Amino acid sequence: MNKLQATKRIAKLKDLINDYRYHYHVLNESIMSEAAADSLKHELSQLEEQFPDLITPDSPTQRVAGGILPGFTEVRHRQRMLSLNDVFDRSEIEAWRARIIKILPDAKFDFFTDIKMDGLACSLIYSNGVLERGITRGDGFSGEDVTVNVRTIETVPLSLRHTNEFAKFSEGVTEVRGEIVMYKADFERANEQRAKEGLPLFANPRNTAAGTLRQLDPSLVASRKLHFRAYDILRENPADVPTNDYAYAVLAGLGFITNPMAGVFKSIDEIMTFADKWAEKRHDLEFNTDGLVIKVNDRATYERLGVVGKAPRAAVAYKYAAEQATTIVRDILVSIGRTGIATPVAVLEPVQIAGTKVQMATLHNESEIHRKDVRIGDSVIVHKAGDIIPEIVQALPQLRSGSEKVFAMPKNCPDCNHPLSKQKAVDVAWRCLNTACPSRSWKLIQHYASKEAIDIEGMGEKNVIALLDAGLIDDPADLYNIKAEQLLQLDRFADISANKLVTSIQAKRSPTLARFIYGLGIRHIGAQTAIDLANYFRSIEALMEASIDELSSVNGVGEIVAESVVEYFSEPSNKKLLNKFKNRGVWPKTISHTGGRLSGNSFVITGTLTTMSREEAAERIRLLGGTFQSSVGKDTTYLVVGEKAGSSKIVKAKELNTKVINEEQLLTIID
Ligand code: IVH
């Protein structure tokens, strides 16, 4: 970016960040997530680093936090309230540990770790066991006297609980520090109420808690439920509290809430297990959290390590990776899926989100692009959580330069040039109906050969591409015509591998009906629905002739699935494919109506089985003439309850008087 472009971009970034701050702090609303705003601030500071003479005093990067609001008295802290430096992954925790070991090589390091609560820090001063003052963090040296307000918080003891064990803490001055938080449920309720009253909504629990504590009317504070959760206790004589672990025991004894999961960890491995567990379970907590606090447990060692800047050396905040960031849409491409659906995909300027590099994000469909008004060249907010496919949350039109381009859905398939069409006027998805489309056939053949479908060993992605490129196959039925001699012409194959692949293909000429139905790759038909359809229709011919009404009467099949099946078998290119299979002698097994010890019995499994997979159980049941279903219905004979089963199927089975059995009983039936 040249200087002129940077000047323009910086001006736009500043405006948008200021707008975000105004909405957040003044209007109590959020126009984007904090992570997205941080991402913009990061871009701004990088540009300012590159062009330092473009830094102005009003830049959001030049802001210093803190300051006392008029209406509150400023009080000096007895001991400075420090902040924590952030670390983002295991290697940064290890580097921190190595740094402190280097400073104090002889010290023994145990770590006290707690959930980092997302609220605001508060210091409570008790004099001879009685609450004297509540002070906000402020700039760390002095804060606001909010005593009248903290006194309304039920979880702030007005006097310390007296016990023999901790009696000395009720003598002299005891300072307790902790986080004031608003619970997520209370926040939701407060916003529901505000919506009813037509008031603007609060942005998030932390902001609401902070705003509430700084209200000049204590009765308002009392009406918004806040909670105090303690994490530190300070005494004139530091020897009164030798470890952080002991600090939590004292705090609990004196009547404070502390986080029960906090504890001492001896190794980084243990800390990481704790971190990973809470990264996943954090959404179940009553309050918001964005990470952990890890501190040296021994407090004398903690003090000896000292302070750098605003943070102690002896503690760090481990932050979970943010799930949102901002970046730029370089292009929008259209990807054709196995069933022909054309999905617009944004090609992004690569960006790190939640620990992975993101370069593509789905835009779902054409109407979604128009609804979000995402243009090529736009700055956008991208969201990625866990294994979920990254998604564009919103465009940031405020940052447009004027050179962005509106995306137009192509009229033809980008791969085979077949016209894209919509099945029904109401459909959002455009589709390429050409089953021979290279994008479709590649994905379809791979799906057909996959483990859950026909399970052809050796037919992975690379071999499928090689066979397609060599012109040996166009569709799954062609697989069965491949000769070892043909494979030997390709670089990838030698004698043994070529024969092996041909043998494993030929071994799958009569797949089970369920696997064959699933392998056809019909839209909306997953492996379980394929099993349900196979059990009901028992032959592919019967399924091919089924009407929407008949299909809808199958347990677990709804209207969308029924329509999709009918549509599939009425499509001429699909009829051609099925004929090709038949002519090549490839056809699924029919499930016989009669015979079989379990004929007339139907089974549903909930939870996981320990001795076999669900698919294996289904096949064994079917071989004995029984049927296997995905949900409990009037016609279900047995519900098999495995490990970690949920309750909904069991409740339904009890309602319908279905027999409920365990895995052992199932084994007796099918063995
Ligand atoms: S221990 C030097 N424990 O995080 C401060 N702090 O960035 C060490 N916080 O200002 C404090 N949960 O307000 C500690 N379980 C916890 C915490 C916690 C939230 C806040 C605290 C502090 C900030 C540090």
Residues whose N, C-alpha, C, O or C-beta is under 5 A from the ligand:
A	BS01	IVH	L82 S83 L84 D114 I115 K116 M117 L120 A121 E179 Y231 V293
